[in-house]
């Protein structure tokens, strides 16, 4: 049995004295090994850096080399190496497949292959036991050293996704060279950010509404440590059933997206799914299966087929709508496979922040592409 101080000491020692062996073992169990450019290959400049990344095909996932892009805000540079598969909800070290690694002032962009389909479950993340400490990865983001909180299996990803968004926006800061933070540290920083918010309009009605929202948000902040009760609707990438937890995102001005949409070109599925939320759709499927009306049974089967065909909780139509709705340069939170990720749109492409602890020492691996799925 060790005390919290002893545990912290062990973790810091692990970081400083060769803790990479554990990470190497995890990576060796993957399908291939990720290689990144060394410091000699990295370049920092205020001028535009040129990079080549593959054209990304939505339809069949085929990657072809092509367009040269100019980067000015430090998302990436350089081109090499195998790639990082999208992290699943369990946050296992990803399988390593085709990757485009891009180095520069803001780190790297890795083109991620599609994640394995997971069983469709209620879109609220379960709250298993979580570690008391989280390792901090320092990246160069737009020419500034910026912390990224990493996680191992089943960390409190709503809290981490929100805090990483605030760190990338420089709305929250950590002392330089911080290597470990606790849940309590993150909650304290988040509470300060929430309390620092002021109403946009000073009218009496707006101020009363703002005060009520602040009260509701503070009451649910503790839930971020384990999981949030979110219930997607299949009609739009910003459509969620309203819950008090959503107020936290609204107050912090953090867009919350998902990509689980029904295809409007499939009238049967549109009729079966309608404007229902996930939970409501599951209830309808159960009711339809036990109905004596054959048309309702058919409707239930169509709805069930929709859930099965989109078990990854990301549809082609949803991906297209995400790309249209998200604003250029916008840092947001993306919900998929019962997991919350920090997302950015850059040069018309969507990228997810790599927070897996397996890449703690890979400073140049920062973003993975959401497009090639």
C-alpha positions in Angstrom: 0.0 0.0 0.0 1.4 3.4 -0.9 0.2 6.9 0.0 -0.9 9.4 -2.7 2.4 11.2 -2.3 4.4 8.0 -2.8 2.2 7.1 -5.8 2.9 10.6 -7.3 6.7 10.1 -6.6 6.7 6.8 -8.4 4.8 8.2 -11.4 7.2 11.1 -11.7 10.2 8.8 -11.4 8.6 6.6 -14.1 8.4 9.6 -16.4 12.0 10.8 -15.8 13.8 7.5 -15.6 12.8 5.5 -18.6 9.0 4.9 -18.2 8.8 4.6 -22.0 9.3 0.8 -21.8 5.7 0.4 -20.8 4.6 2.5 -23.7 6.9 0.6 -26.0 5.3 -2.7 -24.9 1.9 -1.4 -25.6 2.9 -0.2 -29.0 4.6 -3.5 -29.9 1.3 -5.2 -29.3 -0.2 -3.1 -32.0 -0.1 -4.1 -35.7 2.9 -1.9 -36.5 5.2 0.7 -34.9 4.7 4.4 -35.1 7.9 6.3 -36.0 8.1 10.0 -35.7 10.6 12.6 -36.9 13.3 13.6 -34.5 14.0 17.1 -33.4 16.3 17.5 -36.4 13.4 17.1 -38.7 11.2 19.6 -36.9 11.0 23.2 -38.0 9.6 26.2 -36.3 9.0 29.3 -38.3 6.6 32.2 -38.4 6.5 31.8 -42.1 4.1 29.3 -43.8 5.4 25.8 -43.8 4.6 23.6 -46.8 3.3 20.0 -46.3 1.8 17.3 -48.4 -1.0 15.2 -47.1 -3.1 12.6 -48.9 -6.4 13.3 -50.5 -9.0 11.7 -48.3 -11.7 9.7 -49.9 -15.0 9.4 -48.0 -16.4 6.6 -50.0 -13.9 3.8 -49.8 -11.1 5.0 -47.6 -8.5 4.9 -50.4 -5.6 7.3 -49.8 -3.8 8.9 -52.7 -1.0 11.3 -52.4 -1.8 14.7 -53.6 -2.5 18.3 -52.6 0.2 20.5 -51.1 -1.1 22.7 -48.3 0.3 25.8 -46.6 0.2 25.9 -42.9 0.3 29.1 -41.0 -1.1 28.3 -37.6 1.1 25.4 -36.5 -1.2 22.4 -37.0 1.4 20.4 -38.7 4.3 19.9 -41.1 6.4 17.1 -42.6 5.2 13.8 -44.0 6.1 10.3 -43.1 5.4 7.2 -41.1 2.7 4.7 -40.3 -0.5 6.0 -38.8 -2.8 6.1 -35.9 -6.2 4.4 -35.8 -9.0 6.3 -34.2 -9.3 5.8 -30.5 -12.2 3.8 -29.3 -14.4 4.5 -26.3 -12.2 2.3 -24.2 -9.1 4.4 -25.1 -6.9 1.5 -25.8 -3.6 2.2 -27.5 -4.7 2.5 -31.2 -3.7 0.0 -33.9 -1.2 1.6 -36.1 -2.0 1.8 -39.8 -1.7 4.3 -42.6 -0.7 7.6 -41.1 0.3 11.0 -42.4 2.5 12.6 -39.7 2.9 16.3 -40.0 5.4 18.2 -37.9 5.7 21.9 -37.3 5.0 24.6 -34.8 1.8 23.0 -33.7 2.7 19.3 -33.7 1.5 16.6 -36.1 -1.5 15.5 -38.0 -2.0 11.7 -38.4 -4.6 10.3 -40.8 -6.5 7.8 -38.8 -8.0 4.6 -40.2 -11.6 3.8 -39.2 -12.1 2.5 -35.7 -13.6 -0.9 -35.1 -17.3 -0.9 -34.8 -18.5 -1.1 -31.2 -21.8 -2.2 -29.8 -24.3 0.5 -29.8 -25.1 1.6 -26.2 -26.9 4.4 -24.5 -24.8 7.5 -25.3 -24.0 8.3 -21.7 -20.5 7.3 -20.8 -20.2 4.9 -17.9 -18.1 6.0 -15.0 -15.6 3.3 -14.0 -13.0 3.8 -11.4 -10.6 6.5 -12.6 -6.9 7.2 -11.8 -6.2 10.0 -9.4 -3.5 11.4 -11.6 -3.1 12.3 -15.2 0.1 12.8 -17.1 0.6 16.0 -19.0 2.0 16.2 -22.5 3.5 19.5 -23.6 3.1 20.5 -27.3 4.0 23.5 -29.3 0.6 25.0 -30.3 0.8 28.1 -32.5 4.3 28.8 -31.2 3.3 28.5 -27.6 4.0 25.6 -25.2 0.6 24.2 -24.3 -0.4 21.3 -22.1 -2.5 18.4 -23.2 -4.0 16.1 -20.5 -3.5 12.5 -21.5 -5.5 9.5 -20.4 -5.2 5.8 -20.0 -8.1 3.4 -20.1 -11.5 4.7 -19.1 -10.5 8.1 -17.9 -13.1 10.9 -17.3 -13.1 12.0 -21.0 -15.8 14.7 -20.7 -13.6 16.5 -18.2 -10.4 16.0 -20.2 -12.0 17.0 -23.5 -13.4 20.2 -22.0 -10.1 21.1 -20.2 -8.0 20.3 -23.3 -10.3 22.6 -25.3 -9.7 25.4 -22.7 -6.0 24.8 -22.7 -5.8 25.0 -26.5 -7.8 28.2 -26.3 -5.5 29.5 -23.6 -8.5 30.1 -21.3 -6.9 27.9 -18.7 -3.2 27.4 -17.9 -0.9 25.1 -16.0 2.5 26.0 -14.5 5.3 25.4 -16.9 6.8 21.9 -16.9 3.9 20.4 -15.0 4.1 16.7 -15.5 1.1 15.4 -13.5 -2.3 16.8 -12.5 -5.0 15.4 -10.4 -8.8 15.4 -11.0 -9.1 17.9 -8.2 -6.6 20.2 -10.0 -8.6 20.0 -13.2 -12.0 20.6 -11.5 -10.5 23.6 -9.7 -9.3 25.1 -13.0 -12.7 24.4 -14.6 -14.6 25.9 -11.8 -12.5 29.1 -12.1 -13.3 29.2 -15.8 -17.0 28.9 -15.2 -17.0 31.5 -12.4 -15.1 34.0 -14.6 -17.9 34.0 -17.2 -20.1 37.1 -17.4 -23.4 37.5 -19.2 -23.3 38.7 -22.7 -26.2 41.0 -22.2 -26.9 43.1 -19.1 -30.7 43.1 -19.3 -32.6 42.0 -16.2 -34.1 39.0 -17.9 -30.8 37.8 -19.4 -29.0 38.3 -16.1 -31.5 36.2 -14.2 -31.3 33.5 -16.8 -27.5 33.5 -16.7 -27.5 33.2 -12.9 -29.8 30.2 -13.1 -27.6 28.6 -15.8 -24.5 29.2 -13.6 -26.2 27.6 -10.7 -27.3 24.6 -12.8 -23.8 24.2 -14.3 -22.0 24.3 -10.9 -24.5 21.6 -9.7 -23.5 19.2 -12.4 -19.7 19.9 -12.7 -18.9 16.9 -10.5 -20.5 14.6 -13.1 -17.7 15.5 -15.6 -15.4 13.3 -13.5 -17.2 10.1 -14.4 -19.4 10.7 -17.5 -22.2 12.9 -18.9 -25.8 12.0 -19.6 -26.0 12.9 -23.3 -28.7 11.6 -25.6 -28.1 12.3 -29.3 -30.8 13.0 -31.8 -30.3 11.8 -35.4 -31.5 15.0 -37.1 -28.4 17.2 -36.8 -24.8 17.2 -35.6 -25.6 19.7 -32.8 -28.9 18.0 -31.8 -28.9 16.5 -28.3 -31.8 16.0 -25.9 -31.5 18.9 -23.5 -30.0 18.0 -20.1 -28.5 20.2 -17.4 -25.0 18.9 -18.4 -25.3 20.7 -21.7 -25.3 24.0 -19.9 -21.6 23.5 -19.1 -20.8 23.5 -22.8 -23.1 26.5 -23.5 -21.6 28.6 -20.7 -18.0 27.9 -21.8 -19.0 28.5 -25.5 -17.7 25.1 -26.5 -19.7 23.5 -29.4 -20.7 19.9 -28.8 -21.0 17.8 -32.0 -21.8 14.3 -33.0 -21.9 12.7 -36.4 -24.7 10.0 -36.0 -27.3 11.1 -38.5 -29.8 9.3 -40.6 -29.4 9.6 -44.4 -32.1 11.9 -45.8 -31.8 9.9 -49.1 -33.3 6.9 -47.3 -37.0 7.8 -46.8 -37.8 4.5 -45.1 -35.2 5.2 -42.4 -36.1 8.8 -42.1 -39.7 7.8 -41.4 -38.7 5.1 -38.9 -36.2 7.2 -37.0 -38.0 10.6 -37.3 -37.0 13.2 -34.7 -36.5 10.7 -31.9 -33.5 10.6 -29.6 -31.4 7.5 -29.2 -33.2 6.4 -26.1 -36.6 7.0 -27.6 -35.7 5.1 -30.7 -34.6 2.1 -28.7 -37.9 2.1 -26.9 -39.8 2.4 -30.2 -37.9 -0.6 -31.6 -38.9 -2.7 -28.6 -42.6 -1.6 -28.9 -42.7 -2.3 -32.6 -41.3 -5.8 -32.2 -44.1 -6.7 -29.9 -46.8 -5.1 -32.0 -49.5 -7.1 -33.8 -49.5 -4.5 -36.6 -47.2 -5.8 -39.4 -46.4 -2.2 -40.6 -45.1 -1.3 -37.1 -43.0 -4.5 -37.0 -41.5 -3.4 -40.3 -40.9 0.1 -39.0 -39.1 -1.4 -36.0 -36.9 -3.6 -38.2 -35.9 -0.6 -40.3 -35.0 1.5 -37.3 -33.0 -1.4 -35.9 -31.2 -1.8 -39.2 -30.2 1.9 -39.0 -28.7 1.4 -35.6 -26.8 -1.7 -36.7 -25.5 -0.1 -39.9 -24.2 2.9 -37.9 -22.9 1.0 -35.0 -19.7 3.2 -35.1 -22.0 6.2 -34.2 -20.7 8.0 -37.3 -22.5 8.0 -40.6 -21.4 9.2 -44.0 -24.1 11.9 -44.0 -23.1 12.8 -40.5 -19.5 13.3 -41.5 -20.5 15.5 -44.4 -22.7 17.6 -42.1 -20.0 17.9 -39.5 -17.6 19.2 -42.1 -20.2 21.8 -43.2 -21.3 22.9 -39.7 -18.0 23.1 -37.9 -16.3 26.5 -38.4 -12.8 26.9 -39.7 -10.3 27.0 -36.8 -13.0 26.2 -34.3 -12.0 24.1 -31.3 -14.9 22.0 -30.1 -15.9 18.7 -28.4 -16.9 15.7 -30.5 -19.0 12.8 -29.1 -18.7 9.4 -30.6 -18.7 5.8 -29.3 -19.6 7.0 -25.9 -16.4 9.0 -25.8 -15.7 12.8 -25.9 -12.8 14.1 -27.9 -11.4 17.6 -28.5 -11.8 18.5 -32.2 -10.6 21.2 -34.6 -11.4 22.1 -38.2 -8.3 23.1 -40.2 -8.1 23.8 -43.9 -11.5 22.1 -44.4 -10.5 18.9 -42.6 -11.6 17.7 -39.1 -9.0 16.5 -36.6 -9.2 14.9 -33.2 -6.7 15.6 -30.4 -4.6 12.6 -29.6 -4.8 12.1 -25.8 -3.9 8.5 -25.4 -1.2 8.1 -22.8 0.6 5.7 -25.2 1.8 8.8 -27.1 3.0 10.8 -24.1 6.6 10.9 -25.4 5.6 11.5 -29.0 5.5 15.3 -29.0 5.0 15.5 -32.8 1.9 13.3 -32.7 -0.9 15.7 -31.8 -3.9 15.4 -34.2 -5.5 12.5 -36.0 -7.8 12.9 -39.0 -11.5 12.1 -38.7 -12.1 12.1 -42.5 -10.6 8.8 -43.5 -13.2 6.6 -41.8 
